[in-house]
Amino acid sequence: MRIIGIDPGLRTMGWGIVEPMGGSRLVFIASGICKSGEGSLADRLLRLHDGLADVIEQFAPDEAAVEETFVNKDARATLKLGQARGVAMLVPAKAGLPVSEYAPNTVKKTVVGVGHAEKRQVIHMIRLQLPAAAPQTHDEADALAIAICHAHHRASHSQLTDALRKAAG
């Protein structure tokens, strides 16, 4: 079971892939970024789409998790980020992957234990949980954190479902 975490961004879209190995143990598979470059908004979104599609084809994840968009004071920037987030959700969905969404505070609380953790705390915890990972950018680190978050929430959901099935008998 491989999980891809995606940190949507219009300039840079981070991605990180982990594989749960039982319990809370995770194995780092790969991580990186897709860059949109210069040009029209449509061209930039297309480059993000193609880059992420290549990653999914190369690493064949089974599930995807995407960070929800935070709303800031600049409505125009938020709208553009939303369009990049649409690409981040469309590409794995088109590949047949289930896509889950997590709020930034949920990701931080899952990875660090505090919903308002700083970037350096998130990176520190990623390195503890995934010793082979060496994220080069915040986008890449955030994507790995999203993948870790999904792995933990997925495991909790699976355990709850199993317990409810047993109780129903």
C-alpha positions in Angstrom: 0.0 0.0 0.0 1.6 3.2 -1.1 0.3 6.7 -0.2 1.1 9.9 -2.0 0.8 13.1 -0.1 0.3 16.2 -2.2 1.0 19.8 -1.1 -0.8 22.0 -3.7 0.9 25.1 -4.9 0.7 27.1 -8.1 4.5 27.7 -8.4 5.6 24.5 -6.7 3.5 21.4 -5.9 5.2 19.1 -3.4 4.7 15.3 -3.4 5.8 12.6 -1.0 5.3 8.9 -1.0 5.3 6.6 2.0 4.4 3.0 2.5 2.9 1.8 5.8 4.6 -1.3 7.2 2.3 -2.3 10.0 1.5 -0.4 13.2 2.9 3.2 13.1 6.0 2.2 11.0 6.3 3.9 7.7 8.9 3.6 4.9 10.0 6.5 2.8 9.6 5.8 -0.9 10.3 9.1 -2.7 9.5 12.8 -2.6 10.0 15.9 -4.8 8.3 18.9 -6.4 6.6 19.7 -9.6 7.2 23.3 -10.9 4.8 25.2 -13.0 7.3 27.7 -14.5 6.3 30.8 -16.4 3.5 31.5 -18.8 -0.3 31.6 -18.7 -2.2 30.2 -15.8 -3.5 27.4 -18.1 0.0 26.5 -19.2 1.2 26.4 -15.6 -1.7 24.2 -14.5 -1.0 21.9 -17.4 2.7 21.5 -16.4 1.6 20.7 -12.8 -0.9 18.2 -14.1 1.7 16.5 -16.4 4.4 16.5 -13.7 2.1 14.9 -11.1 0.7 12.4 -13.6 4.3 11.3 -14.3 5.0 10.8 -10.6 1.9 8.7 -10.1 2.7 6.6 -13.2 6.3 6.1 -12.0 5.6 5.2 -8.3 2.1 3.7 -8.6 0.6 4.8 -5.3 -2.6 3.2 -4.1 -4.2 6.2 -2.3 -3.7 10.0 -2.3 -4.0 12.7 0.3 -4.2 16.4 -0.4 -3.9 19.4 2.0 -7.0 21.6 2.1 -6.6 25.2 1.1 -6.2 27.8 3.7 -8.0 31.1 3.0 -5.9 34.2 3.2 -6.6 37.8 2.8 -5.7 37.9 -0.9 -8.8 36.4 -2.6 -7.1 36.3 -6.0 -4.1 34.2 -4.6 -6.5 31.9 -2.8 -8.5 31.3 -6.0 -5.3 30.5 -7.9 -4.2 28.1 -5.2 -7.6 26.5 -5.4 -7.0 25.9 -9.1 -3.7 24.2 -8.4 -5.5 22.2 -5.7 -8.0 21.1 -8.3 -5.1 19.7 -10.3 -3.8 18.0 -7.2 -7.1 16.2 -6.7 -7.9 15.5 -10.3 -4.7 13.7 -11.3 -4.9 11.0 -8.7 -8.7 10.7 -9.1 -8.2 10.2 -12.8 -5.6 7.5 -12.1 -8.3 5.7 -10.0 -6.9 6.5 -6.6 -9.1 7.4 -3.6 -8.3 11.0 -2.6 -8.6 12.2 1.0 -8.3 15.8 2.3 -6.8 17.1 5.5 -6.7 20.5 7.0 -3.2 21.9 7.7 -3.8 21.9 11.5 -4.8 18.2 11.3 -1.6 17.4 9.4 0.5 19.2 12.0 -1.3 17.7 15.0 -0.9 14.2 13.5 2.8 14.6 12.7 4.0 16.8 15.6 1.3 16.5 18.2 0.4 20.2 18.0 -1.9 21.8 15.5 0.0 25.1 15.2 3.5 23.6 14.9 6.2 25.5 13.1 7.8 24.3 9.8 11.0 23.3 11.6 9.1 21.1 14.0 7.3 19.4 11.2 10.6 18.7 9.3 12.2 17.4 12.5 9.3 14.9 13.1 9.4 13.8 9.4 13.1 13.0 9.8 12.4 11.0 12.9 9.5 9.0 11.3 11.2 8.7 7.9 15.0 8.6 8.5 15.7 8.0 4.8 13.8 11.2 3.8 15.7 14.4 3.2 13.2 16.9 2.0 14.9 19.8 0.1 11.9 22.2 0.2 9.0 23.1 2.5 6.6 21.9 -0.2 8.3 18.5 -0.3 8.3 18.3 3.6 4.6 19.3 3.7 3.7 16.6 1.2 5.5 14.0 3.3 3.6 15.2 6.4 0.3 14.9 4.5 1.2 11.3 3.5 2.2 10.5 7.1 -1.1 12.1 8.3 -3.1 9.9 5.9 -1.3 6.8 6.8 -2.1 7.3 10.5 -5.7 8.4 10.0 -6.2 5.5 7.5 -4.9 3.0 10.1 -7.1 4.4 12.8 -10.2 4.3 10.5 -9.4 0.7 9.5 -9.0 -0.4 13.2 -12.3 1.3 14.1 -14.1 -0.3 11.1 -12.7 -3.8 12.1 -13.8 -3.3 15.8 -17.3 -2.2 14.7 -17.6 -5.3 12.4 -16.6 -7.6 15.2 -19.0 -6.0 17.6 -21.9 -6.3 15.1 -20.9 -9.9 14.9 
